[in-house]
Structure formats: structure tokens, C-alpha cells
Amino acid sequence: MSARRTPWWHYAVGIVMGLICGAALVKIGESSEFSLIGAPWIVPIVLAILGVVVFAMAYQVHQVVKGKRKYINPAVSVYALVLSKALGLAAAALLGWYMGQLLMSLGHADAPFYTQAMVECGVSAVVCLADMIVGIVGEWFCQLPPNEGPEHPKAKAAERQRKLAAASPASASASAESVRE
């Protein structure tokens, strides 16, 4: 399986999209009786637990890659990588979502409802930032070193040295003499 690292701009797009949607939610809530801003306290708790679990899984894979642990189920390795990618991207979008709500609510900071929503969004945004970092680091932890095959940098350097030695004038004359004999 060949997995590529998530480009940095995917996280940026997630944050911007979440920011726009979160800000739009506050604007809609201002103009209607129905408001959905804020986050229940269970949200940052669950997100923090999820971040710890994903980090632990990715760290186990990292231990195997570094040779400090003998074996890990390959399915667990794939799950750790996929969860790290998903956590990083989802946390980026949620970070933007909660920051958008927080920024749009600043004008209403004197109202108790908005003050409580701002605190909830602030805590959730901090947890989402930590989860995004955990996702990025977890993805890095799951990165395997290059195999020792022909594409390995050491093998390429050795092949290059062998070709240079074969192409040098001294080796060409020595091989010509051995052919004459």
C-alpha cells in the first residue's frame, strides 16, 4: 500500500471552510430564534480522548518502525495511519468551525448566552488544535522507512559507484587486457 502524506493546504482549506461555516451559523442564529452556537462539554472531552487513542496507536507503529518493538498487526498500522489522517483533517475543519463561532460572537460578549458559547467554543478550538497536531504527528509516526530494494537511496548510491568504476579509464584498460588473454 502506498500512502502519501496529507499536504499542508488540506488542513488550511479545512480551517477556512470551517471558519466560514461557523461564522455563517452565528449570523443565521442572530437573525432567527433558533441558535446552534457553542458546543456541549462532552464534545471537547470526546475529542481529547480520541486524540489520545490515535496518538497511542500511531506511537506503537512508530516503536515498530524504530525497532523498539517486535511486531504489530498490519491492520492496526493501517488503522493508525487512516485515523491519524482523518483526525487531522476533521480537527482542522472543527477548529475553523469553533473559531468562526468564537470570532462572530465577540460582538455580543456582554450577553451571558454568548459568553458561555464563547467559552465552549474556545475550549473546543484548543482541543481541536491539539487534535490536528496529533493527527499530523501521528501520520509522521506511521511513515515507514524506505525498503532496502533497488529504490533505496543507499542502493542507488552503490549502483552509481559501480557504474562510475566500470566507466573509469583504468578499469576499461584492465578489462580490455583480460579479454585479450
SULTA-V896083 format. One record per residue. N is the residue number from 1. D_LAST is the distance of its C-alpha to the last C-alpha in Angstrom with 1 decimal. Layout:
N/D_LAST + N/D_LAST
This chain:
1/51.4 + 2/50.9 + 3/53.9 + 4/54.2 + 5/56.3 + 6/59.8 + 7/60.0 + 8/62.5 + 9/64.5 + 10/65.4 + 11/67.4 + 12/69.0 + 13/70.0 + 14/71.5 + 15/73.5 + 16/74.8 + 17/75.8 + 18/77.5 + 19/79.3 + 20/80.6 + 21/81.7 + 22/83.3 + 23/85.2 + 24/86.4 + 25/87.7 + 26/89.8 + 27/91.2 + 28/92.1 + 29/93.7 + 30/95.8 + 31/97.2 + 32/98.0 + 33/99.6 + 34/96.5 + 35/94.1 + 36/90.8 + 37/89.6 + 38/88.5 + 39/86.6 + 40/88.0 + 41/87.0 + 42/85.1 + 43/82.5 + 44/81.0 + 45/81.2 + 46/79.2 + 47/76.7 + 48/76.2 + 49/75.7 + 50/73.2 + 51/71.3 + 52/71.2 + 53/70.0 + 54/67.2 + 55/66.1 + 56/66.0 + 57/63.9 + 58/61.4 + 59/61.3 + 60/60.4 + 61/57.4 + 62/56.4 + 63/56.5 + 64/54.1 + 65/51.7 + 66/51.8 + 67/51.2 + 68/54.7 + 69/55.8 + 70/53.9 + 71/55.1 + 72/57.3 + 73/58.1 + 74/56.1 + 75/59.3 + 76/61.0 + 77/58.1 + 78/58.6 + 79/62.3 + 80/62.0 + 81/60.0 + 82/62.3 + 83/65.4 + 84/64.1 + 85/63.5 + 86/66.9 + 87/68.7 + 88/67.3 + 89/68.3 + 90/71.6 + 91/72.5 + 92/71.8 + 93/74.1 + 94/76.8 + 95/76.4 + 96/77.3 + 97/80.1 + 98/81.8 + 99/81.3 + 100/82.8 + 101/85.8 + 102/86.1 + 103/85.9 + 104/88.4 + 105/90.8 + 106/91.0 + 107/93.9 + 108/96.0 + 109/95.3 + 110/99.0 + 111/99.5 + 112/99.0 + 113/97.1 + 114/94.6 + 115/94.2 + 116/93.4 + 117/90.9 + 118/89.3 + 119/88.8 + 120/87.4 + 121/85.0 + 122/83.9 + 123/83.1 + 124/81.3 + 125/79.3 + 126/78.1 + 127/77.0 + 128/75.2 + 129/73.4 + 130/72.3 + 131/71.2 + 132/69.2 + 133/67.4 + 134/66.9 + 135/65.4 + 136/63.0 + 137/62.0 + 138/61.8 + 139/59.5 + 140/57.2 + 141/57.5 + 142/56.2 + 143/53.1 + 144/50.0 + 145/46.9 + 146/43.8 + 147/41.8 + 148/38.4 + 149/36.8 + 150/34.7 + 151/37.7 + 152/38.3 + 153/38.0 + 154/35.7 + 155/33.3 + 156/33.4 + 157/32.6 + 158/29.7 + 159/28.3 + 160/28.8 + 161/27.1 + 162/24.0 + 163/24.0 + 164/24.5 + 165/21.7 + 166/19.3 + 167/20.8 + 168/20.7 + 169/18.8 + 170/17.1 + 171/15.6 + 172/14.7 + 173/12.7 + 174/11.0 + 175/10.2 + 176/9.0 + 177/6.5 + 178/5.4 + 179/5.5 + 180/3.8 + 181/0.0
